[in-house]
Amino acid sequence: MAQMTGGEALAAALVAHEVAVVFGLPGVQLDWAFDALYAVQDRIRVIHTRHEQATSYMADGYARTTGRPGVCLVVPGPGLLNAASGLATAYACSSPVLCLAGQIASDLIDRGRGVLHEVPRQLELAGSFTKWAARALAPGEVPGLVATAFEQMASGRPRPVLIELPPDVLAATEDVAVPDAVRRSSQPPGDPDLLEAAAKKLGRAKSPLIFAGGGIHAAEAWEELRELAEMLQAPVVMTVNGKGAISARHYLAQNMIAARELMPAADVILAVGTRFALPQVTEWGPNGNQTVIHLDAEPSVNGRRGRRLGIVADARAGLAELVDRVPRHNRKRPSREDELTAVKERIDDLLFELQPQASYALAIREEIPDDAIVVNESTQVGYWNWVGFPVYEPRTFIAPGYQGTLGYGFATALGAQVGNPDRRVISINGDGGFMFNVQELSTMALHNIPVITIVFNDNAYGNVRAFQKQFFHGRYIATELRNPDFVKLAELFGVEGRRAEGPEGLRVALREALKHDRPVLIEVPVGEMPSPFPLLIRGLKAAPWSWPCE
């Protein structure tokens, strides 16, 4: 034990857990925490932002692309509320983010005195977008709470966690013991009887089909998934968050458009690391004659909609068990490469008809490295990317999950780049969403974060406008935007700016940007684009706003 302030105890606990980066924005309640981080700058890099929203988005981007927890640090009240959208996105996408949130003085919490940044029941509020939340009331409690936070992120379904830190606790001094770091323990593979039953059904299936979601990336289960899929010659339909679980170059790798063709012929369906929500609300979803096996780390997911066989298990451990068990029951299976390659080619041809989105997206894909990380936004090219963008490696395509958080992308890409300094990171934005965090061009330049940021500029909230045209007879309201010159704006912040005309112009701009390792913004002026949603939601029985995004 040693005499420490609460701030020093926090810094020591983060060092013990090998935290390399903290994304934060300082304020008076956090002075003792930032002073303690000053003393450990050789161990922990502090990246400060221009808005608290960016701290949680950056932590999420860091976490989802590295597999290591991302950490953000914000003041209480408005600071935490600003960060809440990023935490909600991380919650939707099962991302391990630790939010360190300030509080008012501990003796005034929830007393309604109107203290600076006071929000009643802040800890209760945090429970809406975290897996676990707790408050430190003494310096000696801080390291134990940090350890518990890491245990929570390392067990079951990863999601954001939060620790509240009142300023008097950060400033107080007492004897503190810092426990050893929590190491991720081996995850349970699931009930052996259920796994054996699943192995029998899959092995005896004539036409098995696999749905894979973001849980594959969270559990690092991509090799086990590929091995099982090849063993079964089962096509793998990847959700938006599951893209890259199997390389798009593999004939078994399929998208949600192909699922409409593949689902009716399947007799056994394995859904792993996904809520499997979308097929349940479509005309082409599973019917009563098909066996559905659902393997997921969260028990509540497995119990939904009367699953025939639900297995609560870590995706990697559960798939490894199936890889071991299926061969004892597996029938002889000829390769389906020709058949499934033909399916992929038909879907690719269909998707290419949606222009100019397809040409812009494929221009990006063909110019960047296979291992480049693409952070996709809610924009017309981004919607095409949900199904059409080829992804070749795990954890290289990031989307906002069911939150659909407009404006999340740019800041999330900055966090991804910080966590992956040896990879290129591409941020795809529309002009509407980009302006949500445009101020982080300052963060990008100050910390020399070399993201290549693409802004498709149609001077409108383009998707809202498309829906107003389609469903409301062109009664446009609140969709027109007045934008700055994005190239000049980037240059004013100290970021290289370029303008690209058309897909070929974008190719040239990307080639130039990839030649060096510094921040770049590429503005791409575009006109009105055709809505991709008639293609994306075909067969959906619910209204478009009810579409599950995973």
N, C-alpha and C positions, 0 to 999 in steps of 0.2 A: 504494500500500500504506500501511497505517496500523497502529500498535500497538493491538491489541485483545485482550481476553480471549476465550476460546471462547464465552462467553455473549454478549458484544457482537458477535462474528462471526455468531452465530446470529440475533440480532435484526436486524443489518444485512442479512443475506441474506433474511430474511422481509420486511423493508421493501422491498428491491429487487424482490421478486416480488409486491409489492402485496397482501400478506396483510393483511387488515383486522381479523381476529378470531382469537384463540387461545383455545380452550376447555381449561382446565387445572386441575390440583390440585397445589399446591406441596408440596415435601418436601425434606429435607436435601440430597439429591444434585442438586437443581435450583436451589439458592439463587442461583448465579451466573447462571443463565438468567433467573430471575424478576427479579433485580436489573437485568439488561440490558433486560428488557421494561418495567421501571419508567421507564427513560430514554426510551422511544419511545412512551409512552402517547398522545401526540398523533397517532400513526400507526397503532398497533395496540391494539385494545380487548381486554383480558383478562377473560374471563368464567370465574370459578372456581366449581366445583360442590361438591356434598357427597359425591360418590362418583366414582371414576374411570370407572365404567361410563358415566356420563352424559357424560363428555368426548368419548368416541368416538361415542356416539349423536348428540350435538349436532353434532359435526363432519360426520357423515353427513347429517343433516337439512339442514344448511347447504349441503353440496355438491350434494345431489340436487335441491334446489329452485332453486339459483342457477347451477349449472354451473361454479362456481369451486371449487377445492380447499378442503376443510375441514381445519383444523389442530387437533390435540389434543396436549397436553403432560402426561406422567405420569411418576411415579417408577418405578424398575425393580421387578422381581419382582412382588409382589402388586399394585402399581399397574398394570403392564402386563397382568397376568392379569385384573384387574378390567375393563380396557378391551377385552379380547380379544373379548368377545361383540359389542360394537359394531363392531369391526374385521372380525369374521367376517361380520356382517350386511352391512357395506359391501362386502366381497369378493363375497358372493353377489349383490349388486345392482349390481356394477360401478360403484362410487362412488369418486371421487378424494379420498381422505383421506390426509393426511400425519400420521403419528404420530411425535412426538418423544419418545423413551423414554429415561429415565435409565439409568445402569449403575452398578456399583460401580467403584472405582478401577481404572484400566486395567491396572495391574501385578498385580491380584488376580483378574482375570476367569478363570473356569473353573478356579480352583485349589482350590476346596472349603474355604476357610478359615472359612466361616460368617459372612461379613460381612453387615451389615444389608441386607436386601432381595435377597440373592444368590439367583439361580436359575440352575442350570447350563445352559449352552448356550441362553441367552436369545435370541440372534440366530437360532439354528436353529429354536427354537420359533416365533419371529415369522414364519418362512417358511411356516407352515401357513395364515396368514390375511393375507398380504401378497403383492403382486406382486414386490416388490424390497425388500431390507433391507440396510443397511450400517452400519458403525461408524466414528465419527470418533476418530482417535488423536492429533490435534493441532489447535489452533485454526485453523490455515491450511487444514485439510481441510474445515472445516464449510461454508463457502459453496459449494464445489464439489459437496459431497454434496447440499446443498439444491437446487442447480441440476439435478443428476442426478435427484433425486426428482421435480422438476417436469417434467422431460423424460419420465420414466416415466409420470407421470399424464396427460401430453398426447399420448402415442403409443399406438397399438394399443388394446387394451381397457383403459379406466380402471379402476383398482382401488387399494386402499390400499397405501401404501409406508411404510417406517419407517427412521428414523435413530437409532442408539444414541449417547448422549452421556455418557461417563464424567464424574464430577464434577471430576477433576483436569484434564481437557481443557477443561471449561467455565471453570475458574478460572485456567488458565495464560494467559500473555501472549506474543504474538509478532506479527511483521509479517503482516498478512492482506490479501489482495486479494479484493474482493467483485465477482464478475462480473455483467454485466447480466442482467436477468431472461430466462428462457426464454419465448419466445412460441410459441404453438401453431402448428405448421406445417400446411400443407395436407396432408390425408390421402390416401393412394393410393386410387384408385377401384376397383382390382382388375384382373385380367387382361383385356385388351380382347377377346381371342377368346372367353373365357367369358362376358363381358358381352354380346357380340353374339349368342352362342348363346342366352343367357337371354332377350334381347330378342325373338329370333325365336319362341321357344317361347311367351312371354307374348303377343306380338302375334297369333299364330295360334291361341291358345287360345279355345275356345268359352265356357268358364266358369272364368276364372281366380279364384283365391282368395289373399288375402294374410294372413299371420300377422305381427303386429308386436309386438315386445317392448321392454324397457327401453332397448335400444341406440338406439332412435329418439330418446329423450330425451337420452341421453349425447352423441349426435352432432348434436343439434339438427336432426334430419332430418324434422320433421313436415310442412313445406311440400312437400318433394320426395315424401314418402309420399302426401300428399293428391293431388298432381298426377298421380302415376302411377296411383293407384287410380281417379281420375275418368276418366283416359284409357282405362283397361281396363274401367271399370264393374265393378271387382272389390271385393267386400265385404272389409273389413279386420277380422279377428278380433284383438282386443288381449288380450295376457296381463295379469295383474294389474299387473305393473310397466310395461306398455305403455299402460295406461289414460290417455286424454287425448291420445294421439298424433294422433287425429282426434276432433273434437268429437262427443260422444254425440248431438248434434242432427243430425248428418249421416246420411243414410240408408245410407251405406256402412259406418258404424261398427257393429260387431257384437261380441258377447261369446262366451265359451267355451261357453256353453249353445247359442247359435245355431250354433256350429261343428259340432255333431252333425248338424244339418240341412243345413248348407252343404257340408261336406266330401265326402259321397258323390257329389255332382253335379259337383265340381270336376275338371277335367282337368289343369290346371297350378297348382301351389301354390308361392307365393313366401314363404319364411320369412326375415324380416330383423330383425336385432338381437335375436334370441331363440334360446335353445337348442332350441326346437321339441320339447321333451321330452314334454310331456303327450300330444299326439296319438299319439306312438309307442307308448304303453302303453294305448291305448283300443281298443275294438271299432270305433269310427268313424274311426280314424286312416287315413293314406294307404295305398292298396293298390298292387299291382304294376303296375296300368295307369295310374297317375297319375305325372306328372312333378313331382318336388320340386326346387326351386331354393332353395339356402340361402346367404344373404348375411350374413356376420358378420365382425367384426374379429378374432376369435380362430380361428386355424387348426384347433385341436383340435376345436372345435365342428363345423366343416364336414366333418370326416372321420368323424363318428359315423354308425353305423347305415347305412352304404352309401349315402350321399346320391348321387343321380343327377348333380347339378350343384352343386358347392360353390364359392363365390366368396369369397375372403378380401379384405374391403374394409371401410372405414369406411362406416357406413350412409348418411350424407349424400352422400358422394362416389359411392358405388355406385348409390344411387337416382337421383342427378342424371344419371349416365351412362345408366341405363335410360330415364329421361324423355326423354333426347336420342335414344336409339336405337330405342325401341319404335315411334314413329310411322311409321318406314319399313316396318314389318312389320304394323302393326295393321289388323285387319279393321274394318269398319263396325259400330259397336255402338250399339244403341238404349239409352236410359236404363233402368236396373233399379230406379228409385226406388219405383214402386208395389209391385213384388215384394218388395224388401228392407225397405221400410217395414212391410209386412205381417208379415214374419219378426220384426222388432223388436217389433211390437205383440203377437204371440203369445208371445214370450219374456217381455215385460214382464208380461203377464197371468199367466203361469205363476209368475214370481218374486213377484208381488204376493200370491199365495196363501200364501206363507210369512210368517205373522204371529206376533208383532208386529214381527219384524225389519224387514219392508218398510216399515211405517208409520213406525217410528222413523227409518230411514235416509232416507226421502223427506222427512220433516219437516226433517231437517238440510239436505238438498240444496236444498229450496225456500226456506229462510230465509237461506242464506248467499250471498254474491256468487259470480258465475261464476268469478272468479279466486282465490277463497279456496283455501288449501292444506289438504287433509284428510290427516291422518296416521292411518292405519287400524291397528287392533290385532287381536290374536288373541282375539276375543270373538264372541259370537253375532251381534250386529249387524255386526261387522266381517267375518265370513265371508260374510254376504249381500252385503256391499259388494264382495267380490271380483268378482262378476259383475253385480250389480244397480245399484250406485251410479253415476249418470250423472256423467261428468267432461267438462268443456267446454274446458279449456285444458291445454297441455303442462305437465308438472312440477307438477301440483297434486294428485296422489294418490300417497301414499307407503305402501309395504308392505314387509315384511321379506324378501321373496324366499324362496328355498328354505330359508333358516335358520329361518323361522317363529319368530323370537325373541320369546317371550312377555316382555312388559314393556319392549320397546324403544320403544314409541310416544310416551310422554309426553316423555321427554328428547329424542327425535328431533324432536318438534314444537317444542320450545324452540329448537333449533338452526335449524330452518326459519324461525321467526319472527325470529330475530336476522338472518338473511340476507335477509329480506323484510319490512322494517319497514313498508312501505306496503300490505301485504296482510294479510287476516285469516287466521289459522291455527287450525284446529279439530283437537283431539286426541280421538280416539274410543277409549275404554278400557273393559275390564271391571274389576271390583274386584280380581280376582286379579292381572292384569298390572299394573294401576296401582300396586299396593303394591311392586312391584320397585324403582321409582324415586320413591316418594312423597316422599322427603326433598328432591327437587328443587323442591318447592313453595317451599322457602327460596330457591333460586337464582332461581326465577321472580319472587318478590317483591323480592328484593334488587336484581336487575338490571332490574326493571320490564319483564318480557317478557310482552306482553299476549295470550298464548294463551288461547283458550276451550277448557277441558278438560271433556269429558263423561265421567262414570264411570257405566256401567250396573252396578248393584249387585244381584246375585242371591245374595250371601253364599255363593258356591261357585266352585270351578273348574268352570264350567258345562259346558264342552265335554267334559272328562274324565267328568263325571257323566253326560252324555248317552250317551257311549260305554259306560259301565258299565251303564246302563239297557238299551241296545239289544243289546249283545253278551254281557253277563255277568249277565242276569236280575236287575238291580237290586241286585247285591252292591256297595253303595257303600263305598268306603274312601278316606280321605285327600283328600276333595273338599270337605268342609264348612269354611267360613271364618268367623272372627269379625272383623268390621270395626269401625273407629271410625265415628263420625258424620262423614262426609266434609265436610259443610258446616261444622261446627264446627272440624274439623281445618284446613281451608283458611283459615278466619278466624284461627286461632291463628298461622298463618304470615304473615298479612297479606294474604291473597288473598280476594277477594269470593267468598262461597259462596252457592249457590242449590240448591233442591230442586225437581224437576219431576216431576209425576205424569202418566204416559202421553204419547203422541206430541203431543197438543195442548198439554200443559203444557210439553213440551220446546220446542215452537215459541215459546211466550210467553217462556220463559227465554232462548232464543237472541236473540229480538228485543231484549230488554232489554240483554243482554250486548253486542250489536253497536252499541249506541248510544254506547258510550264505548270508550276505548283503554286498558284496564287489565286485568290478569289476572283471570280468572273461572273458578271450578270449578262445574259443574252436576252434582249427583248425581241419577241417575234410578233409583229403586227398581224392580226388575223381578222377576218370578217365573220359573219354569222355562220355557224356550222350546223349541219343537220343533227337533230337529237339522236343519241345512240340508244335511248331507252326503249323504243319499240323493239329493237333487237335484244336488248339485255333482259327485259322483263316479259318476253313472250312466254305465255303459259302460266303467268302468275295469277293466282286466284284472288289475291288481296290487292288493295290499292297500292300505287307506287310508293307512298310514304310508309307503308307497312312492310316493305321488302327487307327481310333479314339480310345483312351484309356479310355474313360469315357462313 
